[in-house]
Amino acid sequence: MAPSRLARLARRRVLGLVAGAAAVATSGANGATDGGERGRKAGRAPPIPRDDPAFNVLVLGKLQGDLSGATTWIYNPGKLYALRPGQGLPAAEFGQALCNVEGVTRRISRLLPDGSVEERSRNWMFYCDPDSGEYLRTLRNPLTGEMLEVPPYRGSPSGSRLTTSGLVADFGPGFENTAVGRPPRLEFRTAGDTTWVGRHSASRVRGADGGWRNEMSIDAWVCRTRDLADPRLTHIPSTYSWTSFAEWLPWLRMGGLQGNLVWRIEPSVLRSRDELPTRFLARMQQVLPGKIDEAMGWEG
């Protein structure tokens, strides 16, 4: 969809939502609107129609990608922690860092005529030494003491469509996610021209070993309040973090040891692959030559 058409569609939808919300927010018992007028003259952002699924679809699409159809490159550095259950465990045994991670998500997003957001993405990630940052070939598991072979990379393609009725995606038989079949709902907290946007979801998927794996993820964005309802924007700049509580990875060979993994990723949305760290691009070319530039397309 051309940016001009996108802007017109977004303007009609968002301005309608904002006008309705503003009418409710500024009307008092006597019908006076002086407060709304003062707010507009002062340059304040309009009220957020937070309970409208169509607005949430639009905001989520703009936070995660660029609805003009432009490719974005999300650089994903972070850390992987082990969390042990139990009362009275020494602090060093209850939670500890396992390794660093470094990855990228290549994403194409577009706004469809019905107001839903379609995306295609590819994800690649490497495991790194928590001290030196070097890419790992082996890792000594601090919980078991076992020396482990580290997978050379972790990656997967994905395609989905976010609608006012919920997420539409095919991640294989038996896949469950709390975002599927439910209108999208974001959490907003605003202080002046800064708004914190959050969401959480839980999923269950069958792993490569045939067993079920559960995970709960928390997305958190910080952005300018005025950007949320700006119909001219196809992407909302933000500071973003992703936290996930998941089950042990099979390659960690935890056996019957109880506990969970905690993923903490702090991504940056980039406009060009050339903005990615040089060492990461070199690693991609070494392990997955040509993969980062493969066409994703909209078919299928």
C-alpha positions as CSV (number, residue, x, y, z in Angstrom):
1,M,0.0,0.0,0.0
2,A,1.4,3.4,-1.0
3,P,2.4,5.7,1.9
4,S,-0.1,8.4,0.8
5,R,-3.0,5.9,0.8
6,L,-1.8,4.5,4.2
7,A,-1.8,8.0,5.6
8,R,-5.3,8.8,4.4
9,L,-6.7,5.5,5.8
10,A,-4.9,5.9,9.1
11,R,-6.0,9.6,9.4
12,R,-9.7,8.7,8.8
13,R,-9.6,5.9,11.3
14,V,-7.5,7.5,14.1
15,L,-9.1,10.9,13.8
16,G,-12.5,9.3,14.2
17,L,-11.3,7.4,17.3
18,V,-9.6,10.5,18.8
19,A,-12.6,12.7,18.1
20,G,-14.9,10.3,19.9
21,A,-12.6,9.9,22.8
22,A,-12.0,13.6,23.1
23,A,-15.7,14.3,23.1
24,V,-16.2,12.0,26.1
25,A,-13.1,13.2,27.9
26,T,-13.9,16.9,27.6
27,S,-17.6,17.0,28.1
28,G,-18.7,17.8,31.7
29,A,-22.1,17.8,33.3
30,N,-22.8,21.2,31.7
31,G,-21.4,20.2,28.3
32,A,-18.6,22.7,28.5
33,T,-15.4,22.0,26.5
34,D,-13.1,24.8,27.8
35,G,-10.7,22.2,29.1
36,G,-10.4,20.5,25.7
37,E,-9.8,23.8,24.0
38,R,-7.1,24.8,26.5
39,G,-5.4,21.4,26.0
40,R,-5.4,21.7,22.3
41,K,-4.0,25.3,22.5
42,A,-1.3,24.0,24.8
43,G,-0.2,21.3,22.3
44,R,-1.2,18.4,24.5
45,A,-1.7,15.0,22.9
46,P,-5.3,13.9,22.4
47,P,-6.7,11.2,24.7
48,I,-5.7,7.6,23.8
49,P,-8.7,5.4,22.7
50,R,-7.0,2.5,24.6
51,D,-10.1,0.2,24.5
52,D,-10.6,0.2,20.8
53,P,-9.2,-2.9,19.1
54,A,-8.6,-1.2,15.8
55,F,-6.5,1.5,17.5
56,N,-4.5,-1.2,19.2
57,V,-3.9,-3.1,16.0
58,L,-2.6,0.1,14.3
59,V,-0.4,1.1,17.3
60,L,1.1,-2.5,17.6
61,G,1.8,-2.6,13.9
62,K,3.6,0.8,14.0
63,L,5.6,-0.1,17.1
64,Q,6.8,-3.5,15.7
65,G,7.5,-2.5,12.1
66,D,6.8,0.1,9.4
67,L,3.3,-0.1,7.8
68,S,4.5,1.5,4.6
69,G,5.9,-1.9,3.6
70,A,9.5,-0.9,4.1
71,T,11.9,-3.5,5.5
72,T,13.1,-3.0,9.1
73,W,16.0,-4.7,10.7
74,I,15.5,-5.3,14.5
75,Y,18.8,-5.8,16.2
76,N,18.3,-8.0,19.3
77,P,21.1,-8.1,21.9
78,G,20.3,-9.6,25.3
79,K,21.0,-12.2,27.9
80,L,19.7,-15.6,29.0
81,Y,19.3,-16.4,32.7
82,A,18.5,-19.5,34.7
83,L,15.9,-19.2,37.5
84,R,15.7,-22.0,40.1
85,P,12.6,-22.6,42.3
86,G,12.8,-23.2,46.0
87,Q,12.7,-21.4,49.3
88,G,15.9,-20.2,51.0
89,L,18.3,-21.0,48.1
90,P,21.5,-19.0,48.1
91,A,21.2,-16.0,45.9
92,A,23.8,-17.3,43.5
93,E,21.9,-20.5,43.0
94,F,18.4,-19.0,42.7
95,G,19.2,-16.9,39.6
96,Q,22.3,-16.6,37.4
97,A,23.3,-15.6,33.9
98,L,24.0,-18.4,31.4
99,C,25.1,-16.6,28.3
100,N,24.5,-13.6,26.1
101,V,22.5,-13.7,22.9
102,E,22.7,-11.5,19.7
103,G,20.2,-11.7,16.9
104,V,18.3,-9.9,14.2
105,T,14.7,-9.9,13.0
106,R,14.1,-8.8,9.4
107,R,10.5,-7.7,9.1
108,I,8.1,-6.5,6.4
109,S,4.7,-5.1,7.6
110,R,1.8,-3.6,5.8
111,L,-1.6,-2.3,6.6
112,L,-4.4,-4.1,4.7
113,P,-7.6,-2.4,3.4
114,D,-9.7,-4.0,6.2
115,G,-7.5,-2.4,8.9
116,S,-5.5,-5.6,9.8
117,V,-1.7,-5.7,9.8
118,E,0.1,-8.4,7.9
119,E,3.8,-9.2,8.5
120,R,6.5,-11.5,7.3
121,S,9.7,-11.9,9.3
122,R,12.9,-14.0,9.6
123,N,14.8,-14.4,12.8
124,W,18.4,-15.4,13.5
125,M,20.2,-15.5,16.8
126,F,23.6,-16.6,18.2
127,Y,24.7,-17.5,21.7
128,C,27.7,-15.5,23.1
129,D,30.0,-15.7,26.1
130,P,28.6,-13.5,28.9
131,D,32.1,-12.0,29.6
132,S,34.0,-11.7,26.4
133,G,31.0,-11.6,24.0
134,E,32.6,-14.1,21.7
135,Y,30.3,-16.4,19.8
136,L,30.1,-19.8,21.6
137,R,30.9,-23.2,20.4
138,T,30.8,-24.8,23.9
139,L,29.4,-23.8,27.2
140,R,29.8,-25.2,30.7
141,N,26.4,-25.4,32.3
142,P,26.8,-23.7,35.7
143,L,23.9,-25.6,37.2
144,T,25.0,-29.1,36.2
145,G,28.7,-28.6,35.5
146,E,28.4,-30.4,32.1
147,M,30.3,-29.1,29.1
148,L,27.8,-28.6,26.3
149,E,27.9,-28.2,22.5
150,V,26.2,-24.9,21.7
151,P,24.0,-24.8,18.6
152,P,25.5,-22.6,15.9
153,Y,22.4,-20.5,15.6
154,R,18.7,-20.3,16.4
155,G,16.2,-19.1,13.7
156,S,12.8,-19.4,12.3
157,P,10.6,-17.8,9.6
158,S,7.2,-16.5,10.6
159,G,4.1,-14.9,9.0
160,S,1.1,-13.6,10.7
161,R,-1.9,-11.2,10.5
162,L,-3.1,-9.0,13.4
163,T,-6.8,-8.3,13.3
164,T,-9.3,-6.7,15.6
165,S,-10.4,-10.3,16.5
166,G,-6.9,-11.4,17.4
167,L,-3.7,-12.9,16.0
168,V,-4.0,-15.1,12.9
169,A,-0.9,-17.3,12.5
170,D,0.0,-20.9,11.7
171,F,2.9,-22.2,13.9
172,G,2.0,-25.9,13.5
173,P,-0.4,-28.3,15.0
174,G,-1.4,-27.8,18.6
175,F,0.1,-24.3,18.8
176,E,-1.7,-22.2,21.5
177,N,-1.3,-18.5,22.2
178,T,-3.4,-16.2,24.3
179,A,-3.3,-13.5,21.6
180,V,-5.1,-15.9,19.1
181,G,-8.9,-15.4,18.9
182,R,-8.9,-12.4,21.3
183,P,-9.1,-8.7,20.4
184,P,-5.7,-7.1,20.9
185,R,-5.4,-5.1,24.1
186,L,-2.4,-2.9,25.0
187,E,-1.7,-1.4,28.4
188,F,-1.0,2.4,28.3
189,R,0.5,4.6,31.1
190,T,1.0,8.2,30.2
191,A,3.0,11.0,31.9
192,G,3.0,14.1,29.7
193,D,4.6,13.4,26.4
194,T,5.9,10.0,27.4
195,T,3.7,6.9,27.2
196,W,4.6,3.4,28.3
197,V,2.9,0.7,26.2
198,G,2.9,-3.0,27.4
199,R,1.4,-6.3,26.5
200,H,1.9,-9.9,27.6
201,S,1.0,-13.3,26.1
202,A,1.4,-17.0,26.9
203,S,2.0,-19.8,24.5
204,R,2.4,-23.5,24.2
205,V,4.2,-25.1,21.2
206,R,5.6,-28.5,20.4
207,G,9.4,-28.5,20.4
208,A,11.8,-30.3,18.1
209,D,12.1,-33.1,20.7
210,G,8.3,-33.7,20.4
211,G,7.5,-32.4,23.9
212,W,5.4,-29.4,24.8
213,R,7.0,-26.1,25.7
214,N,5.4,-23.2,27.6
215,E,6.4,-19.6,27.5
216,M,5.1,-16.2,28.7
217,S,6.4,-13.1,27.0
218,I,6.2,-9.4,28.1
219,D,6.7,-6.6,25.5
220,A,7.3,-3.1,26.8
221,W,7.7,0.1,24.7
222,V,8.4,3.7,25.7
223,C,7.4,6.3,23.1
224,R,6.2,9.9,22.7
225,T,2.5,10.3,23.5
226,R,1.9,12.5,20.5
227,D,3.2,9.8,18.1
228,L,0.5,7.2,19.1
229,A,-2.3,9.0,17.2
230,D,-0.3,10.7,14.5
231,P,-1.8,9.5,11.2
232,R,1.3,10.7,9.3
233,L,3.5,8.0,11.0
234,T,3.9,4.5,9.6
235,H,6.4,3.6,12.3
236,I,6.4,4.8,16.0
237,P,9.9,5.3,17.3
238,S,10.3,3.7,20.8
239,T,12.6,2.2,23.3
240,Y,11.7,-1.5,23.4
241,S,12.4,-4.4,25.7
242,W,11.2,-8.1,25.6
243,T,11.2,-10.4,28.6
244,S,10.3,-14.0,28.4
245,F,9.9,-16.8,31.0
246,A,10.3,-20.2,29.3
247,E,11.2,-23.8,29.9
248,W,14.7,-25.2,29.6
249,L,16.2,-25.4,26.1
250,P,16.9,-29.0,25.1
251,W,20.6,-28.4,24.4
252,L,21.1,-27.3,28.0
253,R,20.5,-30.9,29.1
254,M,18.9,-30.0,32.4
255,G,17.3,-33.4,32.8
256,G,14.8,-33.4,35.7
257,L,16.2,-30.2,37.2
258,Q,13.3,-27.8,38.0
259,G,13.5,-24.2,36.9
260,N,13.0,-21.8,34.1
261,L,14.8,-19.6,31.6
262,V,14.5,-15.9,31.6
263,W,15.2,-14.1,28.3
264,R,15.9,-10.4,28.4
265,I,16.3,-8.7,25.0
266,E,16.6,-4.9,24.3
267,P,16.1,-4.4,20.5
268,S,16.7,-1.5,18.3
269,V,14.7,-0.9,15.0
270,L,17.1,-0.1,12.2
271,R,16.4,1.1,8.7
272,S,19.3,-0.7,6.9
273,R,21.1,-4.0,7.3
274,D,24.3,-1.9,7.1
275,E,23.5,-0.5,10.5
276,L,23.9,-3.9,12.1
277,P,27.2,-4.5,13.9
278,T,30.0,-5.5,11.5
279,R,30.9,-8.6,13.6
280,F,27.3,-9.8,13.5
281,L,27.1,-9.5,9.7
282,A,30.3,-11.4,9.4
283,R,29.0,-14.1,11.7
284,M,25.8,-14.4,9.6
285,Q,27.9,-14.7,6.4
286,Q,30.0,-17.3,8.0
287,V,27.2,-19.5,9.4
288,L,24.3,-18.7,7.1
289,P,25.7,-17.2,3.9
290,G,23.2,-15.3,1.9
291,K,20.3,-16.0,4.2
292,I,19.9,-12.5,5.6
293,D,19.1,-11.1,2.1
294,E,16.7,-13.8,0.9
295,A,13.4,-12.4,-0.3
296,M,10.5,-13.0,2.1
297,G,7.5,-12.1,-0.1
298,W,3.8,-12.0,0.7
299,E,2.8,-15.3,-0.8
300,G,1.8,-18.3,1.3
